[in-house]
Amino acid sequence: MVAQLKSFLRENHMLVIALVVQAIAIVAYAVKLETRVSTMETRGAPHVAERLGKIDQRLTAMEGQLAEHEARINRMLGEILKDKRP
């Protein structure tokens, strides 16, 4: 069994090296990703909440304008339809 393992490693040493390097790269990427997530959780959360608050304010203002425009359109349609009636 040990002889077969040694033989396999001799024949495929480049494959083993490539797999080890790839595993190291994956671990390094995972650490980098976790660091970025941690940074976003600590620094980014208030910033994101502030942006969402501003977006919410804009949406509220646009909803108010939409209601005003809808009322104007309805009033204009009412006047147009009154003129068309015999």
Buried (B, 14 or more C-beta within 10 A) or exposed (E): EEEEEEEEEEEEEEEEEEEEEEEEEEEEEEEEEEEEEEEEEEEEEEEEEEEEEEEEEEEEEEEEEEEEEEEEEEEEEEEEEEEEEE
